[in-house]
Amino acid sequence: MVEQGTTHQVHTFCRICEPACGLVADVRDDQILRLQPDKGHPVHKGFSCHKGVHFLQVHNDPDRLDRPLKRTNPRGETAGDFIPIEWDDAAREIASALGDIRRRYGRNALAVYQGNPSAFNGTYYANAGALARGFDTRMRFSAGTQDTSAKYAASEAIYGASMAHPIPDLLHTGYFLCLGSNPLVSHMTLMHISDPMAKIKAVKMRGGTVLFVNPRKTESSTPDTGDTLLIKPDTDFYFLAAMLHEIVFRIGYDRAAVETHARNIDELLDFVARYPVERVAAATGIEAAAIRKVADEFCAAPSASIYMATGVNQGRQGALAYWMLNMISLFTGNLGRRGGNIYSRGMSDVVQNSKRKREDPFFENQLGEVRTVSGDLPAARLADYIESPDDPIRALIVISGNPLLSVGGEKRLRRALEDVELIVTIDLYRTVTGEISDYVLPATDWLEHEDINFLNTMGVAMEPYVQYTPAVVPPKAERRDDWWILSRIQQAMGVKTLLDDPDPKPLANADAAMRDAGLSIELLKTMPSQTAMLPEAVPSHVFTIAVQHNDGLVDCCPAIFRRAYSTAEAILEELSTEPADQLKLITRRTPYMVNSWLHNLPILKQGVHQDNPLWMNPADAHRRGLIEGDDVTVRNRFGALDAVLAYDAALKPGVVAMTHGWGQKTAQGLHVARRHPGANVNRLAPIGQDGYDILSNQSHLTGINVDVARHGASGPSRQI
């Protein structure tokens, strides 16, 4: 018991992105006075970016939701009128409405959408399966199909498990090839590592090489790290296929070594033979000699690792690109090798829980042939499912997500949601999606509930450890944990939940997962920073643990990928014949936000980043008669938006960029964000059947063709 008026420290960790940086909170009388990096943390050692320490402003934001709210006016009206409602009344009314809707339309009339913050919430993540089963619906969607499902689907085919992701061994590698990532800003994804830029700089300091492949020379590419090879957006698959072509047909590889661990080698070679460097050079915007040089240097390095992130995932062929990436690692002898790409077991063999259930995952439903990835349908088709005359969605529960801003085609989705009879949003704020909801329920933030860095221990940690944090302070007002809110609704529906136990333990599953490592929550509580280090990754575990096919072999040419062969050819033809001056729109990460998070923090509204400008290479702007500061319209066949033009000489000519997650104009409950609403770039994203990769359900959100004109002009700006 802490004496009143006494300041004490609580060791905790950030839950905004993958590294889960260690933090220390100064607390007095259940109020957090300060958040600062934990210098004593055994892994992070005092590293944290500004987002974690500024999260206290989210915790104390007067715009935060504190009580359950119920809408009183029709959802067709732009601004919602909300009144407070008691938790028991809200749960009973929601459960009753769900029961009525499902009696009239069937069990799949209810859809659930899960946002990214849920993955970093251990109390939710450890119970996600049970919570999903409690709603008894196949209509499950998540933000994963906007950022990472390309990797999940590819790994499921290649390794037999969606959570098998060999990560680059940055601590030992002699060559690091990094595609579509900006580690300085995003801190990497599906890979957990402390202070990633320090690890990348260390590669060069010990005589190694770092090469970034990106349509923009990002902040991560410096003289202390490595150069950037500028690539046309959405062409990474062809670059990687050509690189593999060089390795298997010119440089050479150890066939016997590959056969020890893999099958379907000749089928892969037949496919890769289609993509020599001469054929893909024009489409990628990279000269054939440059691609050959990368292949040569990768193979010549004493060890080499390779990595790709959302800049590749979100293209049309993210799954195929990840396939090629893993094959490059395998055929160069770097897969399962110290300094190459390795599997980090973590605290237990959780990869087994994601084992492929069947070779062909496709099935028929009201929209034709589809699949799920990690249980999720393609969010790009959410509007289609709502509008379907057969088995339509008529109720939607949104958990820590903002689909109106994160899913492509805001205008169409907003229109489709008018037909949904019940929308329930669980969040920290009344977001754009919350504004059109019938009930908005206040969630705790990560300073208000106990937790374990559960996701960090799932096979992708470079420095594996497990950390426990208590609730730093009790929840304010009537905020409740996500798992509690969902369980309370299910309880009112007559479903058995954790709340049936008089002493519910939402971290029980995480506690059980630690037993293999000889750990428990109670033991963690006694350790410095409540943290236990786990054994260093064993490189060979890629083959002995990560591979989950029954024969224990990597599949070099999964049958499911054949569905995309003709599409790959068609896209290459399109890229090779499109006009030379075609502009391609990519997503630009900035240090001032994360998706649609953190928009309401005044401290992050700085300079040009107070809005969402259209970034353009000055040479492209000059050719179009545009100058920095011009009001421009960006349009394509999917939509249009207005923005202010800003110069960025780091962009490859022909590439423009905007940031994902803006568009807060209708968020009545976010006063700072409404003053700086910006434009939702996903209005320009393809939607429906053309808006995603059928292999992976991954939305197409980058490398999108656009035209740019001065605002008010009737067409694209004149070339001069």
N, C-alpha and C positions, 0 to 999 in steps of 0.2 A: 504494500500500500504506500503510495506516494503522498507525503504531507502536503496539505493545501498551501499554496503560495510558494512552493518549491519548484524550481526549474530542474527538469531531468531530461535525459537524452534517450531516444528510442531509435534503434537501428532498424532500417527498413530498406526498400529498394523501389526504383522507378518502374512503372508499368506502362510507359508510353510506347516503347519499341523493344527490339530483341535483346540488347545487352543487359537490361534490367539492372542498371547501375546502382551500386550501393549508396544509400543516403543516410544521413543522421538528422533526426528532427529534434529540435529543442521544444519542450512542452512544459506548459505551466497551467494548472487548473483546467485541463482538457482543452487548452488552446495551443495551437502550434505557432511558435514565435518565429521559427526559422527552419528552412531546409538547406542542408549543405552536403557536399560530397563526403562519403565515409572514407577518411584517409586510412583507417585501420582495416578496411575490407580486404580479405586475403586475395581477391581477384582484381577488383577495380582499383584499389589503392588510391582512392581520392579522385578518380576520373568520373566526371558526369558532364553531360552537355547542359546548356542553359535551360532546355525544356523541362528537365526534371526538377531543377531547383525553383523554377518559376511556377511549377504546378500548384504551389500554395495559393497563387492568385485564382486558380480554378476553384480550389477548396473554399476560399473565402468570397467568391464572386457573388454579389447580391442578386445576380440573375439566375443563380442556381435554383433548381427545383427543390422544394422542401416538403411539399405535401402532394398527395395524389390529386389530380385535377380531372374534371369531367367537362366535356364540351356541351354547351347549351344551345348553340346555334347551328344551322345546317352546314355541313362540310363543304358545300359548294361556295360558301362565302370565304374570301381569301383569308381574312383574319378570324381566328377562333375566339369565342367567348368562353372562358373556362371558370368553373367554380370549384372550391375544394370539396373533397369527398373523403369519408373515412375509409381506411383500408378494407375493413370487412365488407362494407357496402360496395366498394369498387370490385372486389374479388367476386362477390355474389352476382353483381350485375353483369360482369364480363362473362362469368361462367354460364349464366342463364342465356345470354345472347349467343354464345358459342353453341350451346346445346340446341337452341332453336334453329340457328343457321345450318347446323349439321343434320338435323332432322329433315330439313327441307332440301338440302343440296348434297348431302353425303359427307363422309369423313374428310375428304380432300378439299372441302370448301374452306378449310383453315390452312393458312400458310404461315410459316415462321421464317423471319429474316434475321440473321445474326451478323452483327458488325464486328470489325476488327478488335475493339477493346476486349471483347469476350475472351479472345485467345490468350490475353495477358492477365486474365482474372482466374487465379487458381481455384477459387471456391466454385466458380461457374464451370470452368473447363473440366475439372475433375468429375463433375456430375452432368456434363453436357449430354452424354448418351441417354441417361435415365430421364432427363428433362425432355429430350426429343421424343423418346418413346411415350412419355406421358401425354403428349398431344396427339399421338396416333394419326399422323398424316405423312404422306409422301411429298407434300408440297413444302420442301425445305430449301432455303436459299441462304447465301451468305456473301460477305464481302470477299471471301476467298476466291470467288470466280471473277473478281475484278483485279486480283493481284498475284495469286500464287497457284491456282489450280492447274496451270500448265505443268508445273513441276510435279505435283501430286500424281496427275494422270500418267505422265511419262515414267516416273519411278515405279508406279504400279505395274506398268507393262515391262519395263526393263529388269527390275529387281524382284517383282512379285509383291511389293509392298509400297503403299503410297507414302509412307514416312521414311523410306530409305533414301537419304540424301547425303552422299559423300561430299564433305565440305573441304575446301582448300586448307591444307596444313600450313597456314601462314607463319607459324612459329619456326618452321624448318625449310620452307620451300626456297628453291633457287630461281624460280621464274613464276610470276603470278600474272595470269591473263584474266582480266576482269571486264565483263561485258554488261552494258546496260545498268550500271550501278554508280552511285555517287556516295561512297562510304562516309565521307566527311559530314554529309547532311543526313543520310538515312541510316547510317550505322549498320548496313547490310540486313538482309532478310533471309529467313530460313537458315540462319547461321548466327550463333551467339558467341560474341567475342568482346572482351573489354577493350576500349580505346582502339578501335580498328585502324585508325590512321597511324598510330604509333607502330602497330604491327606491320603495316604496309611500308612505312618508312624504313623499318628495320631490315626488310628484304633487300633494299638497295644498299643500306649501310654495310651489310655483310657481303656485298659484291654481287647480289642477285639483280634480277630485272623485273620491273613491273610495267605492264602495258594495259592501258584502258582502251576499250573499243566502244565508241559512243558517238551519237550525232552531234555532241557538244563537248568541248573541252571543259570538263567540270572543275569545281573547286578542289576535287580530290587529286587532280593531275597537276603536279608541281615538279620543280627540279629535284625536290627531296623524295618524290615518289616515283613517277614515271611519265612517259609520254602518252598521248592519245592518238589512236588511229581513227580518224573521222569516217563514219560509215553512214550510208543512207538509212533512214529509219525503216524498221520492219523488214530488214534483209539479213539479219544475223544468222538465220538458218542457212542461207546460201554461203555466207562467209565460213561458217563452221563446217559445212559439207565439203567445200572446196579445200579447206585446211585438212580435213580427214582424207580427202582424195590424194593430196600430196603425200601424206604419211603412208598410206597403204599401197600406193602405186609407184611412188618415186623414191621416197626416203627409205622405206622398208620398215618392217616390224617383225617381232618374234612370234610367228604363228603358233608354235608349240606352247609358248607361255600363255597366249590368249586362249587356246583350246583347253587349257587346264581349268579355266574359270568360266568359259562362255560357249554358247552354241549359236547356230544360224549365222556363222561368219560369212559364208559365201553369199547368202541372201543379202547381207549388209553390203558386201563389196559390189554386188550387182546394182544395188540402189545408188551407192555413192559414185559409181562410174558415170552417172548422169551429170555430175556437177564438177567438171574440171575448172580450174581457176579462170581459164579464158572465157568460159561460158558465163560465169557469174560476175566478173569484174565490173562490167557496166552497170548491172543492177545494184551492186553494193556500193558503187562509187569508190572502190578501192582497186588500185592497179594490181594486175596479176602478180607482178614481181613482189609487191608488198605482202600479199597473202602468202606467197612462197617463203618469204623471209620469216614471217611469224611461225610458219610450220617448222622451218629449219631450226630457228632459235629455241622453240619449245622442245623439239626432240633432242637438241644438243645440250640442254641444261642438265646439270647433275640431278635435279628433281624439278618437276613443273606441276603447277596446280592451275585449275581453271574454274571460273565462277560466273554465273549470270543472275540478274535480278529482274525487277519489275519492268525495266526498260525493254527487256526482251520478252518476258512473260506476256505482256499486254499486246504484243503484236499478233498477227494472224496465225503465226506458226510457232508459238512458244514451246509447245510440247515437242515438236520436231527439232527445234533448236536444242532443247535440253537433252534429247536423244543423242544428237551429234556431239554435244559437250561431253557426255559420259563415255561415248565411244572414243573420243580423242584421248581421254584419260586412260581408258583401257588399252588401246592399241599402242600407246607410247610407253606402256609399262608403269604409268604413274598412279593407276587406280590401286588402292590398298598398299601404298608405298609411303614411307616417311618422307614428308616434303611434297607429296602429291595430293590426291584427294582421298580422304579417309572417312571412316564412319566412327562417330564418337558414341559409345554405348550409353553413357550417362549412368543413371542409377538403376535401370532395369531394361530388359529387352522389349521395350514398348513397340518396336517395329513389328513384332508379331501380331499386335492388335490391329494393324492396318494391312494384313495380308490379303492379297487378291482373292476374291471369292469365286470368280469365274473368268475365263479367258475373254469371252465376249460380254461386255457389261451393258450392251444396248437392249432396250425393251421398247415396246409400243405404249404410248398413252395418247391423250386427246390431241396432242400436237404432232403425232407421228413417232418416228424413231428418235429416242433420246437416251441419255445415260445420267447417272449421278457420279459425282467425284467427291469422295469423303462424305457421301450422303446428300450432297447438294445438287440441285438442278441448276441450269444456267440462269443467273439473274438477268441476263440480257433478254430473256423471254418471259420475265415476270408479267409484263403487260399482256402478252399473248395468253398466258394462263388465266389472267383475270377476265379477259374478253372472250375466252373460249365458250362457245355455246354448249359444249359438252363438259360437264364436271368443272364449272368455273370456280375460281377463288372468290369467296365472299367475306372472308375475315382474315386479318393480317396482324400478327404480333411481331413487333420490331424490337430487338434486344441490342441496345448499344450500337445502333446503326442509323444511317441517314440515307436510305436508298434513293430518295429524290435527287440527291446530289452525287451519289457514288455510282449509280447505275446509269447506263447510257439512255439518252432520249427522255430527258426530264419532262418535256411538254406532253409526250404521249403517255408516259407513266402517270403523270398527274391527272390526265384525263381518264385513264383507266381506273385509277383509284377512286374516282367518284362513284363507280359501280360497286365498290366494296362496302358492305353494310356495317362492318366493325373494324376499326383500326386502333390498336393499342401500342403505345410506344413507351419503352423503358429506357431512361437516359438520365444524364446529369442536367441537361438543359431542355427547354422546349425548342427543339430544332425546327428546321424547315419541314421535316417529316412529322415532327410532333405537332406542328401547327395545324395539320390537316387531320389529326387523330381525334378519336372520340374520348380516349382516356390517355393521359400522360402521367406516368408513374415515376416517382423520384428514386433514382438509384444512389447507392453510396459510391464515393470515389475510392481510390486505392489507399488513401490515408485513413479510411474509416472501417476497414475490415481486415481480418487476419488473412494471411496468404502464404503460398509457397511459389517459388519461381518454377512452376510445373512445366511450362512449355520449354524452358531452357534445358531441361533434363531429358528431352525427347529425341536424342540422337544427333543433334546438330550443334553441340557446344564445343568450341575449340579448347576452352578451359573449364571442364565440367565441374560443377558444384551444385549444391542445393542449399537454399536459404529459406528460413522461416521469418515472417514478420507478424507481430501482433497488430491489432488495430492500433494505430498511433494515437487516435482519439476516438471517442464514441461517435456514432453517426449523428449529424446535426438534425434537429427537428424530427421529421417522420421519414427520413431516407431509409431505404432497406436494400440489402444485397440483392443482386440479380437473381441468384438461386432461390432466395426467400420469396421474392415477388412471384416468380413462375410457379414455385411450389404452392404458394397460397392460392393462386388461380386454379391450379390443378386439383388442389384439395377441395375447393368449392365445386369442381367438376366431378368429384367422387373418385379421384385417382389417388392411389397410395403415394405418399411423398416423404421426404426427409422430415417434414414438419409433424408427421405422425409420431415421431420419437420425441418424448418430452425434453430430451437433451440432444438435439440434432448436431451432427458433426460433419459439416460440408467438406472438410479436408480428409475424411476417413480414407477415401480411395487413394489420395496422394500419400497418406501415411503408410498405407499397405504397400504401395509401389516402392517405398524406401527400404523395405525389409531386406531385399536382395543385397542392398549395400550396407546392411547392418546399422541402419539409421532409423530414427523416429522423430516425430515433432518434439517430443519431450526432450530427447537428446540434443536436438538442434538448439533448443532454448538455452542450453547451458554453455553453448560455444560462442566464441567471439564473433560479433556481428550475426549471431544465430546462423552461422554458415559452416558447412562441411565441404571440404574439397573431395572430389571423386577421382578415381584413377584416371591417369592420362589415357587418351584414346590409343587403342592398338590398331595399327594400320590394317592388318589382315582381317579385322572384324568386318570389313566390307564384304568379304566373301563368306565368312563363317557365321555372321549374324545378319547383316543387312539383306543379303540375298535370301528371299523367301520362296522362290520357286521350288517345287517338290524335288526336282533333280539337283538343286543346289547350284545351278548355273545361271549366269547373266544371259539374258536373251538379247542378242545383238540386233535382231530384226523382228520385233514383235508383230504378229499378224495384224493387230488392230491398227498399226500405222499405215497399212496399205490403203486404208480409207482416204488417206490424205495425199497419196502419190499424185493423182491427177490434179488436185488443187495446187500442189506445189509447182507443177508445171505451168498451170494457168496463171498463177501469180507471177512467176518468173517472166512469162511472156508479157504480162501486163506491165511489169516494171521496166522491161527492156524496150518497150515501144511507147511509153508515155512521154508527153512533151518534156523537153529539157528544163523548162522553167516551172514545172509543177512544184508547188509548195507542199511540204509534208509537216503536219502538226504533231509535236511530241509533248509529253508531260514533263514539266520542269519541277524538280524538288527544290524547296527553299528551307532555310533554317527557321522560318517564322510560322510554320504550321505543320500539322500532320493530318493528311486527308481533310476531313471537315472539323477536326479537333482544334482547340486553342484559338478559334476565331474571335473569341470574346475578350482576349487579353490585350489591354491597351499597350503594354510594353512590347508586344510583338508587331504592332502596327508602325513600321518604320519606313520612312522614305517612299520609294517606289513600291515597296512591298505592302503599303497600305491598301493596295488594290490588286487586281489580277491583270497586269498588262500583257499585251502580245509582244513577245520578244522576237526580234528579227535581226539577222545579220545586216549591218549598215549597207553593204554592197547590194543586197536584195532590195532594201528599202529605196536606195538611190535609183535602181533600175526601174522602180515602179513610181518614181516621183513622190515618194513619201519621206517624211522627216520625223525624227523622234518627237514625241508629244502629240502627233496627229491622232485624231479620233478616227478609228478604222472599224470596218465591219468585216468579220471573218465568217465565211459561209461555205457550205457545200450542200449536197443534195439531202442531207439529213437535218439541217437547221442553220441558224445564223446567230451571231452574238456581236455585241459592240465592246470594244476595248480601246485602251490607249497604247500607242506604239512606243516600244522601248528598244533601244539598241542592245545587241549582245554579239560582239565580234567573235565570241567563243563558239557560236553555232556554225555548223557546216553550212555553206551557201545552199539555199533551197529548203532549209529547215526553219520552222518557226516553233515557238514553245509557249505554253501557258501552264498554269498550275492547277492540279486537280483539287476539288473540294470547295471551291468558291460558289457564290450564288445565294447569299443569305438575306436577300431583300425582303422576303416574306416571313423571316424569323422574328415575330413580334416580341418574343421573350429574350432576345439577344441584342441589347442596346448598342454595344460597341460594334458587333458584327454587322448590324443593320446600317450603321453609318459608313461602313466600308464593305458593301456587299460583294463587289466584284461580279464576274460573270462565270456561270457554270459551263466549263469547257466540254462537259459530257453532252451538252446539247448537240454537239457536232459528231458524236460517236454513232456508228452504225447500230441499228436496233433490230430486234426480232431475229429471224433465222439467219440473217446476214451479219449479225452483231457479235458472233462468238465462234470459237473453234470447236467443232463437233467432237474432236478427240478429247478435249479437256474441259469443256464448258467455259473456257477463259474468254472474257469479254475483249473485244478489239477496241483498245483505248489509246493506241499510239501509232504513229506513222500513217495518220489519216490525211487524205488529200483535202486541201482547202484552197480557196481563193481569198485574197485580201484586197480591200478597196478602201479608199478614204470614205469616211462616213457620209452617206448621202449620195455617193456615186452610184450609177446604175449597174456597174459591173466591175471586174477586176481592174486595178490601176494600170494605166498605160505603161508598157515597157519602153524605156528610153535608153 
